[in-house]
Amino acid sequence: MKLLPDRLERLVSTLESLDRSDRMEVLIEAAGKFRPVPSRIAERPYPAEHRVPGCESEAYVWSEARPEGTLTYHFAVENPQGISAMALAGVLAESLSGAPLDEVAAVSADVVYRIFGRELSMGKSLGLMGIVNMVRAEARQHMQSTAPKD
């Protein structure tokens, strides 16, 4: 099985090819394009079950079923200084929405280091990995809920 869905692998490979300064610039630009969860999916105050545990930026994750059986991922980041969380949310929304659920469920939380580099603080890396883990959980839950029953 592939390590990452195609779109995420291409995006991560591009980021890895950049020097630290250019990578940070691209990620800051991605954070600037972040669009929070649409009101048709969720409104404030957001339900606690969608909150990413341990994320200092107060990030939330939702998924929405697509007709072909995949998911679209939506995010909220309540901390306006949560630039890294916004950047990651944008990357994941763009690259994992529509990807096969088994591939999304298999994404390692270590992809955070491939995206941001190893210079992250422990607290920030744990929060960002929590976002990835919540997306993986959404994919697994959807796979289980749509699996044929015996």
N, C-alpha and C positions, 0 to 999 in steps of 0.2 A: 504494500500500500504506500502511496505517496506520503511524504512527511507533511506537506502543506497543500491546500487547494491551489490550483494554477494561478489565479489572480493574486492571491496572497504571496505565493512564492515569487512571482515577478516583481511585486512591489517591494518585498523584503530584499530581494537580490539587488534591486536598484538602490535602495537605501544603504545596503552594505558596501556598494561600490563607491559611495561618497565619503569624503573626509568628514571628520566630526563637525566642523563648522557648517558645511553644506547640508549635512544630514539634519542638523538642528534647525537650519533655515527652512528646509522642506517640511519638517514636522510642525514648526510654528505656523507655517502657511496652511498646513492641513488642519490645525486647530482653529485657525481663523475661518475655515469653511464649515466647521462643525455646525450641524443643525440639530437641535434637541428633538426629542420624541414628539411626534405630532399629537395634538390634543385628541384625535380620534382613537389613539392607543392608550394614552394616560394623561391625567392632569394632576397638578399639585393639590394637596400633598401626595407624593408618590407612595404607593404601598411598600411597606418594609420588606416584603418577600422579593422585591425586585432590586433592592439595594445591594451593592457589592460589599461583602464583608471586608472590613479592614482597609477600605479605600478612603484616604484622607480627603479626596475631592468629592465625596458623596455621589458616586456614580451609580446609575441604575441601568438595568438591561431588560429589554423585552424582545419578543420575537412575534412575527406575524406570518401565518401560513400563506404560501403562494400556491396557485392552482397546480403547478407541476410537482408539488410535494416537498419543495424546499422552504426555506424561511427567509424573511427579511428581518434584519436585526436593527433595533432602535435603542437609543441611549439618551440618558440625561446626565449632565454633570452639573451639580448644584454650586460647586465652588468656582467663582469666576476666575480664580488663579489656577484652576486645574488644567493648565495647558497640555500637559502630557496625557492626561485622561481624555481630553477632547481630541487630541491628535490620534490616540489609539482607537477611540470610538469611531472616528472618521475612517481610519484605515480598515477596521474590522467591518464596519457597515458597508463600505465600498467593495471589499474583497471577499467577504464571506456570504453576503446576501445572495441567494440563488445557488450557492455551492452545494454539492451533495452532502446530505446530513452526516453520513459516516465519515466523510473527510473533515467536516467542521468538528465533529465530536472527537476526532483524533489529533487536533491541533494541540501541540504542547504549549503550556504556559511560558516555557522558555523562549518562545518567539518574541517575547518582550525584549530580551537582550539582543536579539538580531535586529529589532527595529530601533531601539534606543541606544544600544551599546552597553557595555558593562559598567559604566560610570554611575549608574543609578544608585541612590541611597536604598537601604534595605526597606524602609517604609514605603517609598515610592514604588519599588519593584514589586513588593507584595500586593499593593493596591492594584497596579496594572495587571499583574498576573491574575488577580481576582476577577478582573473584567473578562479576561480570556476564559477563565474557568466558568464564569456565568454563561457566556456564549456557548461553550461546549455543553454545559448542562441543559440549556434550552434545546440544542440539537438532539441530545440523548433523550430528553423527555418527549420531544415530538416524535422521534423514531419509535419509542415504546408505546406512545398513545395511538399511533397509526399502524402498528404491527398487527398482522392478522392474528386473531384469537383462535386457539385450538378448540 
